[in-house]
């Protein structure tokens, strides 16, 4: 089907070379020029292929695959070749083939974040979040200034916290999750989604940082331009919850009275009763479950774990033997990951075995 070549993989792949201009400068070698030609063809495929016939699209995609295969036969140690070929297969829905290429790239250089990301994502999709954890941790260490890696790790911890109870210091995962969102928002201060998850994460663990949490919600309310009424009311009701936790009932009531959105009237009424001293029952503090973000303003997080249906619906394991062998044979360079009291990471590394 033509759609096969436009079913982009659920996670963004931050290959550090995505265009011929960035890939190679002046004085490029013959192998680099050949790789640049392949990249140009695949860019044209994704840009113009929607207007081609199914036969033409399939033929061109196969030609690109053949050219990548021939390139790697001639250049078996070319890291860029494996990364770019792996990215192409991932973008066209060929996850297992992409995995093999990223594993080979990881053998050539174990310090590339995108390879750790893909291996981790593959393990998650196949129901192995515990095994995926060290790989996703490593992305934030190998590319500490890339906000999406911190953001994805925070969302991964949120979704799979129960499955991660087998790791050391799992009780500190909520702090690590919070710090991940904080770092993502700091690295990309103009991204509304990053700031939203940072603000929400204050509800995910017992903390006394109420003033910091209030400030995070105020940033969302005041620094991101015009929002929909439902979005504004969602931010307001979240701030009101915090004010009630701080025992500032009058301030909370003042905010609650301004909320009109129908989608959160039930939560609003419960908080009003709480503010007036009427027992309305305990409220689940979880940031995604207690309050539903307005359906008219869904977060646009195509590459993240919680809202992606492809992640929530685990794929059937069609290559179980291959996957199990992969886990047994994989020479990992991460031997242990520990979470410190302040939420930072401590990774113990060892050289890869020969």
Kinemage of the C-alpha trace (Angstrom):
@kinemage 1
@onewidth
@group {chain A} dominant
@subgroup {mainchain}
@vectorlist {calphas} color= white
{ca unk a 1} P 0.000 0.000 0.000
{ca unk a 2} L 1.132 3.541 -0.715
{ca unk a 3} L 0.349 4.500 2.864
{ca unk a 4} L 3.096 2.148 4.050
{ca unk a 5} L 5.731 4.675 3.081
{ca unk a 6} L 4.018 7.496 4.952
{ca unk a 7} L 3.369 5.676 8.210
{ca unk a 8} L 6.097 7.391 10.160
{ca unk a 9} L 7.391 5.594 13.210
{ca unk a 10} L 5.705 6.790 16.428
{ca unk a 11} L 8.904 8.259 17.845
{ca unk a 12} L 11.027 11.051 16.457
{ca unk a 13} L 14.465 9.832 15.389
{ca unk a 14} L 17.056 12.479 16.002
{ca unk a 15} L 19.678 11.308 13.544
{ca unk a 16} L 22.239 14.056 13.613
{ca unk a 17} L 22.405 14.179 9.812
{ca unk a 18} L 19.083 14.646 8.041
{ca unk a 19} L 19.979 16.437 4.837
{ca unk a 20} L 22.767 16.393 2.311
{ca unk a 21} L 23.724 19.938 3.303
{ca unk a 22} L 24.286 18.939 6.911
{ca unk a 23} L 25.718 15.541 6.092
{ca unk a 24} L 28.710 16.525 4.041
{ca unk a 25} L 30.616 19.729 3.506
{ca unk a 26} L 33.220 20.577 0.946
{ca unk a 27} L 35.842 17.959 0.228
{ca unk a 28} L 33.521 15.013 0.793
{ca unk a 29} L 34.819 11.552 -0.064
{ca unk a 30} L 33.346 9.389 -2.816
{ca unk a 31} L 31.498 7.264 -0.259
{ca unk a 32} L 30.046 10.377 1.368
{ca unk a 33} L 28.896 11.685 -1.995
{ca unk a 34} L 27.234 8.354 -2.773
{ca unk a 35} L 25.424 8.412 0.570
{ca unk a 36} L 24.339 11.987 -0.101
{ca unk a 37} L 22.766 10.876 -3.398
{ca unk a 38} L 20.751 8.194 -1.587
{ca unk a 39} L 19.566 10.698 1.017
{ca unk a 40} L 18.467 13.078 -1.748
{ca unk a 41} L 16.389 10.304 -3.343
{ca unk a 42} L 14.667 9.387 -0.092
{ca unk a 43} L 13.924 13.038 0.671
{ca unk a 44} L 12.264 13.305 -2.743
{ca unk a 45} L 10.302 10.119 -2.043
{ca unk a 46} L 8.828 11.483 1.171
{ca unk a 47} L 8.215 14.920 -0.332
{ca unk a 48} L 6.684 13.989 -3.683
{ca unk a 49} L 5.717 10.331 -3.345
{ca unk a 50} L 2.137 11.089 -2.365
{ca unk a 51} L 1.547 12.073 -5.972
{ca unk a 52} L 3.033 8.881 -7.438
{ca unk a 53} L 1.334 5.635 -8.336
{ca unk a 54} L 1.646 2.719 -5.954
{ca unk a 55} L 3.915 0.903 -8.397
{ca unk a 56} L 6.235 3.889 -8.810
{ca unk a 57} L 6.353 4.496 -5.078
{ca unk a 58} L 7.139 0.868 -4.272
{ca unk a 59} L 9.767 0.647 -7.018
{ca unk a 60} L 11.559 3.782 -5.829
{ca unk a 61} L 11.474 2.676 -2.178
{ca unk a 62} L 12.990 -0.674 -3.113
{ca unk a 63} L 15.657 1.055 -5.198
{ca unk a 64} L 16.613 3.168 -2.179
{ca unk a 65} L 16.834 0.031 -0.030
{ca unk a 66} L 19.051 -1.642 -2.654
{ca unk a 67} L 21.332 1.371 -2.853
{ca unk a 68} L 21.707 1.475 0.932
{ca unk a 69} L 22.492 -2.265 0.995
{ca unk a 70} L 25.126 -1.889 -1.729
{ca unk a 71} L 26.592 1.123 0.029
{ca unk a 72} L 27.015 -0.820 3.286
{ca unk a 73} L 28.536 -3.768 1.453
{ca unk a 74} L 31.215 -1.410 0.163
{ca unk a 75} L 31.429 0.565 3.435
{ca unk a 76} L 30.721 -1.919 6.271
{ca unk a 77} L 31.940 0.442 9.002
{ca unk a 78} L 30.187 3.617 7.889
{ca unk a 79} L 28.180 4.823 10.894
{ca unk a 80} L 26.149 7.374 8.930
{ca unk a 81} L 25.133 4.687 6.461
{ca unk a 82} L 23.657 2.464 9.174
{ca unk a 83} L 21.918 5.367 10.912
{ca unk a 84} L 20.363 6.801 7.771
{ca unk a 85} L 19.323 3.418 6.398
{ca unk a 86} L 17.849 2.532 9.786
{ca unk a 87} L 15.952 5.802 9.882
{ca unk a 88} L 14.559 5.165 6.398
{ca unk a 89} L 13.321 1.681 7.327
{ca unk a 90} L 11.804 3.005 10.545
{ca unk a 91} L 9.956 5.700 8.614
{ca unk a 92} L 8.534 3.088 6.256
{ca unk a 93} L 7.297 0.835 9.050
{ca unk a 94} L 9.992 -1.845 8.828
{ca unk a 95} L 10.840 -1.932 12.528
{ca unk a 96} L 12.788 -5.195 12.672
{ca unk a 97} L 15.017 -4.284 9.754
{ca unk a 98} L 15.671 -0.867 11.273
{ca unk a 99} L 16.540 -2.473 14.613
{ca unk a 100} L 19.254 -4.623 13.039
{ca unk a 101} L 20.836 -1.538 11.497
{ca unk a 102} L 20.712 0.478 14.714
{ca unk a 103} L 22.240 -2.437 16.623
{ca unk a 104} L 25.088 -2.517 14.103
{ca unk a 105} L 25.536 1.250 14.463
{ca unk a 106} L 25.649 0.784 18.241
{ca unk a 107} L 28.439 -1.765 17.839
{ca unk a 108} L 30.426 0.709 15.747
{ca unk a 109} L 29.909 3.578 18.176
{ca unk a 110} L 28.089 3.013 21.490
{ca unk a 111} L 27.876 6.744 22.199
{ca unk a 112} L 25.154 7.789 19.731
{ca unk a 113} L 21.874 8.743 21.402
{ca unk a 114} L 19.609 7.906 18.462
{ca unk a 115} L 20.697 4.262 18.479
{ca unk a 116} L 19.878 3.975 22.182
{ca unk a 117} L 16.540 5.645 21.511
{ca unk a 118} L 15.532 3.266 18.760
{ca unk a 119} L 16.591 0.141 20.647
{ca unk a 120} L 14.706 1.357 23.717
{ca unk a 121} L 11.606 2.193 21.705
{ca unk a 122} L 11.672 -1.193 20.016
{ca unk a 123} L 11.830 -2.951 23.385
{ca unk a 124} L 8.930 -0.853 24.696
{ca unk a 125} L 6.778 -1.685 21.687
{ca unk a 126} L 7.424 -5.352 22.312
{ca unk a 127} L 6.437 -5.273 25.961
{ca unk a 128} L 9.882 -5.013 27.554
{ca unk a 129} L 9.936 -1.626 29.325
{ca unk a 130} L 12.280 -2.824 32.060
{ca unk a 131} L 14.896 -3.765 29.475
{ca unk a 132} L 14.288 -0.480 27.629
{ca unk a 133} L 14.923 1.704 30.665
{ca unk a 134} L 18.771 1.854 30.506
{ca unk a 135} L 18.704 2.697 26.805
{ca unk a 136} L 16.286 5.598 27.279
{ca unk a 137} L 18.279 6.816 30.264
{ca unk a 138} L 21.392 6.840 28.141
{ca unk a 139} L 19.816 9.096 25.515
{ca unk a 140} L 19.637 11.889 28.098
{ca unk a 141} L 23.273 11.331 29.020
{ca unk a 142} L 24.588 11.109 25.469
{ca unk a 143} L 22.569 14.121 24.239
{ca unk a 144} L 21.880 16.149 27.408
{ca unk a 145} L 20.927 19.332 25.518
{ca unk a 146} L 18.244 17.655 23.380
{ca unk a 147} L 14.919 18.331 25.137
{ca unk a 148} L 12.902 15.601 23.420
{ca unk a 149} L 15.017 12.867 25.034
{ca unk a 150} L 14.286 14.214 28.531
{ca unk a 151} L 10.630 14.625 27.633
{ca unk a 152} L 10.288 11.109 26.246
{ca unk a 153} L 12.004 9.631 29.297
{ca unk a 154} L 9.601 11.485 31.601
{ca unk a 155} L 6.595 10.190 29.688
{ca unk a 156} L 8.058 6.680 29.594
{ca unk a 157} L 8.423 6.660 33.391
{ca unk a 158} L 4.876 7.946 33.804
{ca unk a 159} L 3.368 5.225 31.663
{ca unk a 160} L 5.484 2.289 32.824
{ca unk a 161} L 6.169 3.147 36.458
{ca unk a 162} L 4.649 -0.076 37.763
{ca unk a 163} L 6.652 -2.230 35.354
{ca unk a 164} L 9.837 -0.451 36.450
{ca unk a 165} L 9.519 -1.509 40.081
{ca unk a 166} L 12.240 -4.080 39.480
{ca unk a 167} L 14.977 -1.472 39.129
{ca unk a 168} L 17.051 -0.169 41.999
{ca unk a 169} L 15.630 2.918 43.747
{ca unk a 170} L 12.367 2.658 41.818
{ca unk a 171} L 10.678 4.681 44.568
{ca unk a 172} L 12.534 7.736 43.252
{ca unk a 173} L 11.183 7.419 39.725
{ca unk a 174} L 8.582 10.139 40.246
{ca unk a 175} L 11.324 12.603 41.144
{ca unk a 176} L 13.300 11.606 38.066
{ca unk a 177} L 10.186 11.996 35.909
{ca unk a 178} L 9.602 15.478 37.310
{ca unk a 179} L 13.219 16.455 36.682
{ca unk a 180} L 12.974 15.179 33.102
{ca unk a 181} L 10.031 17.445 32.337
{ca unk a 182} L 11.725 20.334 34.113
{ca unk a 183} L 14.846 19.893 31.992
{ca unk a 184} L 12.858 19.610 28.751
{ca unk a 185} L 10.993 22.840 29.525
{ca unk a 186} L 14.242 24.614 30.439
{ca unk a 187} L 15.920 23.512 27.212
{ca unk a 188} L 12.948 24.559 25.068
{ca unk a 189} L 11.143 27.326 26.983
{ca unk a 190} L 8.791 28.100 24.095
{ca unk a 191} L 7.284 24.622 23.940
{ca unk a 192} L 3.828 24.595 25.548
{ca unk a 193} L 3.658 20.795 25.765
{ca unk a 194} L 6.911 20.565 27.706
{ca unk a 195} L 5.760 23.192 30.188
{ca unk a 196} L 2.387 21.512 30.565
{ca unk a 197} L 3.875 18.147 31.528
{ca unk a 198} L 6.310 19.888 33.884
{ca unk a 199} L 3.421 21.629 35.639
{ca unk a 200} L 1.349 18.436 35.761
{ca unk a 201} L 4.225 16.438 37.209
{ca unk a 202} L 4.014 18.327 40.506
{ca unk a 203} L 0.874 16.302 41.190
{ca unk a 204} L 2.660 12.979 40.660
{ca unk a 205} L 4.605 12.830 43.898
{ca unk a 206} L 4.322 14.179 47.427
{ca unk a 207} L 6.201 17.446 47.519
{ca unk a 208} L 6.242 20.761 49.291
{ca unk a 209} L 7.153 22.790 46.217
{ca unk a 210} L 3.776 24.442 46.005
{ca unk a 211} L 5.119 27.867 45.087
{ca unk a 212} L 7.184 26.387 42.251
{ca unk a 213} L 4.124 24.513 41.032
{ca unk a 214} L 1.977 27.655 41.093
{ca unk a 215} L 4.660 29.464 39.103
{ca unk a 216} L 4.683 26.656 36.503
{ca unk a 217} L 0.922 26.935 35.972
{ca unk a 218} L 1.175 30.749 35.801
{ca unk a 219} L 3.741 30.421 33.018
{ca unk a 220} L 1.243 28.351 31.035
{ca unk a 221} L -1.478 30.886 31.670
{ca unk a 222} L 0.488 34.035 30.917
{ca unk a 223} L 3.323 33.282 28.502
{ca unk a 224} L 1.874 31.210 25.667
{ca unk a 225} L -0.446 33.600 23.909
{ca unk a 226} L -4.107 33.006 23.247
{ca unk a 227} L -5.447 29.618 24.370
{ca unk a 228} L -8.900 28.095 24.080
{ca unk a 229} L -11.396 28.549 26.894
{ca unk a 230} L -11.123 24.874 27.824
{ca unk a 231} L -7.338 25.127 28.021
{ca unk a 232} L -7.468 28.212 30.207
{ca unk a 233} L -10.012 26.624 32.541
{ca unk a 234} L -7.921 23.467 32.782
{ca unk a 235} L -4.913 25.531 33.858
{ca unk a 236} L -7.044 27.465 36.322
{ca unk a 237} L -8.512 24.384 37.967
{ca unk a 238} L -5.055 22.864 38.305
{ca unk a 239} L -3.866 26.021 40.029
{ca unk a 240} L -6.932 25.946 42.288
{ca unk a 241} L -6.080 22.396 43.378
{ca unk a 242} L -2.649 23.587 44.434
{ca unk a 243} L -4.072 26.544 46.334
{ca unk a 244} L -6.328 24.169 48.262
{ca unk a 245} L -3.310 22.037 49.137
{ca unk a 246} L -1.728 25.243 50.472
{ca unk a 247} L -4.903 25.883 52.490
{ca unk a 248} L -5.615 29.067 50.541
{ca unk a 249} L -9.307 28.324 50.222
{ca unk a 250} L -10.396 31.874 49.442
{ca unk a 251} L -7.980 32.222 46.537
{ca unk a 252} L -8.999 28.793 45.236
{ca unk a 253} L -12.708 29.676 45.353
{ca unk a 254} L -12.082 32.922 43.483
{ca unk a 255} L -10.488 30.991 40.648
{ca unk a 256} L -13.049 28.176 40.644
{ca unk a 257} L -15.939 30.631 40.264
{ca unk a 258} L -14.486 31.835 36.956
{ca unk a 259} L -14.391 28.365 35.385
{ca unk a 260} L -17.178 27.719 32.871
{ca unk a 261} L -15.995 24.746 30.812
{ca unk a 262} L -18.484 21.891 30.904
{ca unk a 263} L -15.810 19.211 30.560
{ca unk a 264} L -14.478 19.886 34.081
{ca unk a 265} L -17.640 20.891 35.941
{ca unk a 266} L -17.594 17.710 38.038
{ca unk a 267} L -14.051 18.349 39.215
{ca unk a 268} L -14.853 22.020 39.763
{ca unk a 269} L -17.833 21.210 41.995
{ca unk a 270} L -15.790 18.713 44.001
{ca unk a 271} L -13.097 21.308 44.652
{ca unk a 272} L -15.665 23.941 45.637
{ca unk a 273} L -17.084 21.542 48.222
{ca unk a 274} L -13.587 20.886 49.522
{ca unk a 275} L -12.878 24.614 49.764
{ca unk a 276} L -16.085 25.132 51.732
{ca unk a 277} L -15.245 22.342 54.133
{ca unk a 278} L -17.641 19.809 52.661
{ca unk a 279} L -16.149 16.336 52.279
{ca unk a 280} L -16.383 15.564 48.604
{ca unk a 281} L -14.174 12.504 48.718
{ca unk a 282} L -10.484 12.183 48.083
{ca unk a 283} L -9.118 13.175 44.715
{ca unk a 284} L -6.635 11.168 42.742
{ca unk a 285} L -3.584 13.368 42.360
{ca unk a 286} L -2.224 11.693 39.282
{ca unk a 287} L -1.522 14.320 36.648
{ca unk a 288} L -3.125 12.494 33.719
{ca unk a 289} L -5.947 10.680 35.494
{ca unk a 290} L -7.328 13.213 37.948
{ca unk a 291} L -8.004 15.852 35.322
{ca unk a 292} L -8.527 15.107 31.677
{ca unk a 293} L -6.933 17.650 29.401
{ca unk a 294} L -9.626 19.278 27.219
{ca unk a 295} L -10.546 16.999 24.341
{ca unk a 296} L -10.728 19.968 22.018
{ca unk a 297} L -7.055 20.676 22.680
{ca unk a 298} L -5.302 17.331 22.717
{ca unk a 299} L -1.575 17.509 23.201
{ca unk a 300} L 0.263 17.108 19.921
{ca unk a 301} L 2.765 14.542 21.163
{ca unk a 302} L 3.058 12.176 18.212
{ca unk a 303} L 6.424 10.947 19.399
{ca unk a 304} L 5.661 10.369 23.075
{ca unk a 305} L 4.459 7.385 25.040
{ca unk a 306} L 1.228 8.255 26.952
{ca unk a 307} L -0.977 9.472 24.120
{ca unk a 308} L 0.297 7.342 21.274
{ca unk a 309} L -2.105 4.481 20.498
{ca unk a 310} L 0.678 2.522 18.839
{ca unk a 311} L 2.493 2.342 22.167
{ca unk a 312} L -0.559 1.680 24.323
{ca unk a 313} L -1.500 -1.205 22.048
{ca unk a 314} L 1.493 -3.500 22.132
{ca unk a 315} L 2.232 -5.290 18.877
{ca unk a 316} L 1.959 -9.024 18.545
{ca unk a 317} L 5.347 -10.615 18.804
{ca unk a 318} L 5.913 -12.113 15.373
{ca unk a 319} L 9.652 -12.536 15.755
{ca unk a 320} L 9.789 -13.671 19.374
{ca unk a 321} L 12.774 -15.945 18.943
{ca unk a 322} L 14.729 -13.193 17.188
{ca unk a 323} L 13.886 -10.679 19.905
{ca unk a 324} L 14.846 -13.029 22.725
{ca unk a 325} L 18.124 -13.814 20.998
{ca unk a 326} L 18.687 -10.112 20.557
{ca unk a 327} L 18.329 -9.538 24.281
{ca unk a 328} L 20.650 -12.424 25.094
{ca unk a 329} L 23.337 -11.427 22.615
{ca unk a 330} L 23.183 -7.663 22.967
{ca unk a 331} L 26.493 -6.390 24.371
{ca unk a 332} L 25.208 -3.545 26.502
{ca unk a 333} L 27.423 -0.781 27.703
{ca unk a 334} L 24.990 0.127 30.472
{ca unk a 335} L 25.348 -2.244 33.421
{ca unk a 336} L 23.431 -0.402 36.090
{ca unk a 337} L 21.343 2.730 36.462
{ca unk a 338} L 20.726 4.320 39.845
{ca unk a 339} L 18.616 7.327 40.765
{ca unk a 340} L 20.085 9.666 43.349
{ca unk a 341} L 18.142 11.511 46.064
{ca unk a 342} L 17.851 14.683 43.984
{ca unk a 343} L 16.474 12.792 40.986
{ca unk a 344} L 19.684 12.855 38.951
{ca unk a 345} L 21.089 9.753 37.299
{ca unk a 346} L 24.054 7.638 38.190
{ca unk a 347} L 25.056 5.167 35.489
{ca unk a 348} L 27.770 2.577 35.929
{ca unk a 349} L 29.304 1.793 32.563
{ca unk a 350} L 31.568 -0.958 31.353
{ca unk a 351} L 33.412 -1.422 28.089
{ca unk a 352} L 31.654 -3.591 25.527
{ca unk a 353} L 32.821 -7.145 25.416
{ca unk a 354} L 34.707 -8.276 22.362
